Amino acid sequence: MFDSDRLAALKATYLLDSGSEERFDRLTRLASRALGTEIAIISLIDSDRQWFKSKVGLELDETEREVSFCDHAILNNDVMVVPDARKDPRFVQNPLVTGGPAIRFYAGAPLITTDGFALGTLCVIDSSPRFDFSPDDKQILEDLAASVMTEIEMVEKSQMVSDLTVVNEELRHRMGNMYAHVSALISMVGKSEVDKDKFVRRLREKITTLGQTQSLLAAHKWASIPMSELVETTLAPFLTSSNRHRVKIDFTDNFHVSPRGAFILTLMLSELGTNAVKHGVLGPRDGELTLGWKTGEVITLNWAEKLKSDLPNPSSTEKVDPGFGSQILKRIVPMDLLGEADYALSPKGLIYQVSARPDRLCVSQSVN
């Protein structure tokens, strides 16, 4: 069994360099009293040191691993007993024997996890030799070591619950907007689409888009996303070698988009992109698309399509689905951003402008 695996198991307990805890101090006091020794220690064997989680009768907090009696004790599952360290060739020159705390007697029971890793020991020490450490004494030490392991496992479980609670809260906070948008989409699509297959297709498209944003946020550790990267990622599926030259995006006034803002902007851009591919400058009609934004007391986003040839009937549903797409652009987006939307469809194309309160869209960090 590799020491690296044992050390990983030790780190997972979160005990190294932690504060004193009565649950452990109670057991070292009991070991000292029950076995009649001056010193009792819960020792954890780190990579280059032994660190004392709990101790009775000793001032030291740690020692080097190379002089540790406990480093020998963890090599076996049984209690290691040293009646007189001065007569044991392993320890006769040990500075803990020749100097303070002048160890003579030592007995250590390894602290073994359910996976078989020895984290350290519960040990008792005395400054006088002792040759009367009986099998019953060994059993007492083993039983107390088992109690120490029970407490360690309780610490691990408590930490695990705490970690899961934090993760759950983070996911709830970060994913809350996505679930809210999905719920709104289900309601909206259900009202606007009679055909079941079309309902499922439209809903799947939007959920897939939100999922892509989730992946992008995860890649940025859910901190924020540069607006330029969000725009490029969201519009990428709509751009081809034949229409890419028609798009002009102004990245001058860049900023970081919050996770909350990323989801609603993704819905907005994907809806605009879908319409432009079906009916506008990214699809059958030649022209130019300009996209930009300005930051300040209010953030303003502008999407402007300028067609080379006029739309024959710009008010028809050919351009925009009045039940679904326009609801996202006219109602859902500005409502979420606490702003206003200006949606203008003319023979020359679609111009869409939406304002946003900065705290609904971005974090206070500029991007160069």
N, C-alpha and C positions, 0 to 999 in steps of 0.2 A: 504494500500500500504506500503510495507516494506521499511524501511530506507536504507537497503542494496541495494535494486533495485534503489532507488533514487541516492545513492552514485555511483553506477555503471554507471548510466546515466551521472552523473557529471564528472566522470573520463573520460568518452568517449569524452568529449568536448575538452580535452587537454588544458584547460584553467588554471587549478590550478597551481600557482607558475610560470605562464608565464609572459613575460615582458609587459610593457605598450603598448597599441595600440591606435592610434588616433581614430579609428572607435568607440571605447568605450569611450575614453576620451571626444570626441565631445558630446556624449549623456549625460554624467554626467554634463558637463558644461551647456548644454542646460537645463537640469532639474533644476539645481541650479538657473539659471537666470529666467526661466519661472515661477518657483514657489516661488522665492524670499527667498531662504534658504541659510544659511552659508555653509552647507555641503550637498553633494550629493554623493552617493556611489553605485557601482555595487558590491554587496556582494554575495559570493558563500559559501554555507554552507557545510563544510567538516564534517568528522566524529566527530572531537573534536574541531573544530575552525570555525570561519567565516573569509574568506580571501577576500581581496578587490582587484578585478580585475581593477577597476578604481575608482578614488576618487577626490573630490574637497573639499578643506577646512579642510582636516584631514591629520595628519602626520602618524597615525598608518597604518600598512600594514595588520594587522589581530588582532582578539581578540579571547578569549576562546568562544566556542559555548554556554556554559552555561550562559553567560551574554549577549548573542546576542538578540537584539530586532527582528532581521530578522528571527531567529529560530522560533519565534512565528508567524511571518508574513507568513511563507511558509505553515502553517497548513491550510490555507484557500485560495480560489482563488481570493477573493476580496482584495482591498487595506485595509491595517490595518493602522488606524490613532490613534495616542496617542497625544491628545492635550496638556497634561501636565503630564509628567512622574512622577512628585512628588506626584500626586494625583491618580496614577494608582497602585493598590496593587501588580501588577506583577513586577513593576519596581522601586518602591519607594526606595528600599534598593540596587538597582543595582549599582555597582561601576562606571559604565559609567554615572550614574546620580549623585551620591554623589561626584564623582571626575571628572577628565577630561574624555571626552570633555564636561561634564556637560549637558547631553542631557535633554531637556525639551520637545520639539516637535519632533515627529517622524511620518513619513508616508512611508509605504513600499508596493510596488506592486510586487507580486511574479513573478518570471521568470519561466514560465511553458512550458515544452516541448510538442510536439505534442502527446507524449505518456502519458502525464499527470503528469510528474515528476517536482516538484518544485526545481530548482537548487539553488535558492537564491532569491535575490530581487534587484530591483532598488529602493533605498530609499533616502529620503531627511530628513535632521535633522537641528534643530535650537536650540540655547541655551536659547531661550525665548519661553514661552508657546504661543500656537496659537490655537484660537478657530474659526478662519474664513476660515478654509480649506474647500472649497466649492465642490459640485459635479463636477463642471467644472475642478477644480484643480485635483480631483481624476481621471477624464477622461484623463487629460494631462499626469498624471503619468502613467496610464495604457497604453496609446498610446506609451509613451517613452519606457516603459518596453517591449512592443511588438517589438519595433525597436531594443532593445537590443537582444531579442530572435532571430530576423532576422539575426543580425550580428553573434550571436553564431552559428546558423545553417550554415551560410556561412563559418565560421571557420571549423566546422565539415566536411562540404563537401570538402573544400580545403584540409584538412588533409587526408580525404578519398581518394581523387584523388592522393595526394602525395604518400600515402601508396600503392595504386594500381599500381602506376607508378614504385615504387621500386620493388614490388612483380613481376610485369610483366618483368622488366629488369632482375631480378634474375632468373626467369624461362627461359627467352630467353637465358641468358648466360649459365645456367646450363643444359638446355634441348637442346641447339643448337647442340651439338655433337650427341645426340641421333637421332635427326631428320636428321642430315647429314648422319649418318650411315644407317638409315632406307632408305633414298633416294638412297644411294649407293647400298644397298641390293636389292632394287626393280629393279634398273638398271641391276645389276649383274645377279640376278636370271632370269630376263626376257630374257637376252641374252643366258644364259646357259641351260635353261629348255624350251623345246618345249611343253611338256605336261602341260596343264593349271592347273590340279589338283595338280600335283607335285609342280608347281610354287607356288601355294597358300600355300601348306603345308610347304614348305621350308621357305617361307617368314614368315609365322605365327610362326614357331619355333624360328626364329631369333628375331622377334619383342617381343615374349614372354620372351625370355632370356634378352633382353634389359629392358623390363618392370620389371623383377625381380631385376635387378641392380638398377633401379630407386627407387624401394621400399627400397632396402638396403641403398642407399644413403640418402633417406628421413629419415630413422631410425637414421642415423648419422647426421641429420640436415645439410646435404650437405657439411659438413666440409671436411671429408676424411674418408677412410676406411683402416684399417690394411690389408696389403697384405694377411696375413694368413686367415683372415675372408673372404675376397673376393674369394680366391681360394677354401676354404672349401664350401662356399655357392654355387659357380658356379658348382663345381664338384659333389655336393651332389646328384643331380638327376641321375648321372651315376654310383654311387657306391651302391653295394648291399652286403649282407652278404657273398656272394660267391666270390666276386672279391675285396673286400676292403683290404684284406691282401696282395694283389699284389701291392698296391700303397705305395710309400715312398715319403713323402714331407719334404723337408728341410726348416724349418721355422727360421733357425739361423739368417740369415741376413734380418730381417723383416723391413718394412717401411710402411708409409702411402701413399695410392694411392689417387690421386686427382680425383674428379668427372669425369674430362675429360678422365683420364687414365683408370678409372674403366670400362667405356663402351667398349673401344677397347679391354681391357684384357678379358672382359666377352665374347666378340665375339670369340676371339682367343681360350680361354679355352673350350668354348662350342663346337666349331668346332673340336678341338682335342679330346674332350671327346666323341662326337658323333662318330667319326671315330674309336676310341678305342673300343667302345661298339660294333659297327657293325663288325669290322674286326681285332681288336687287343686284347691287354691284358685285357681289361675290358669286353670282350665278349667271343667269341668262342675259342680263343687261349690263353693257359696258358703262363705266363711270369711275367715280373716285369716292373712297371712304376715308374720312378723317376722324380720328379719335384723339381726344385730349382731356386734360383736367387741370383745374386751378385750385390751389389751396389758399386758405385764409380763414376768416371768421366763419365762412361757409365754404365747403368743398363743392365745386361744380364739375360735373362730368358731361362731356359733349360727344355725341355720335352723329355724324352728318354724312349722308349719302347724296351724291350729286350725279344724277344720271345724264348720259349724253343724249338720250332720246326720252321723251316724256312718257310717263305711264299712261296707258289708255283710259284707265278708270281707277284712280288712286283710292277711291273710297270703297272699292270692292273688297271682299274677303280674300281675294287672291293675294293681296299684299300682306295683310295681318289677320290672324284669327281673332275676331272680336271678342270671343268668349274666353279664351285662354291666354294667348300671348299678350293682348292689350291689357288684361287684368294684372299680369305680372308687372308690365312696364308702367302702367298708369296708376295702379293702386298699391300693389304689394311692395314694390321697391321704394317709392317715396314714403310710404307709411313706416317701413322698417328703418329708414334712414332719417326719419323726422324732418323730411324736406319736401320739396315740391317737384313735380315732373311736368315738362312741357313736351307734348307729343304732337308733332306736326307732319302730316303726310300730304305731299303735294305732287303734281305731275313730275316735278324734278327729283323727287325722292323723299326719303324719310329723314327728318331731323329730330333727334331725341336729346333732351337736356334734363338732367336731374340734379337737384342740390341735396346736400347732406350735412347734417350737423357733425363736426369733426369727431366728437367722442363716440359716434355711432359707426364710424368707418375706419378710423386710423388710430395708430399709437403715436406718441410724441417723439418721433425719430425720423430724421430726414435721410434720404438716400442720395449718394453722389452718382 
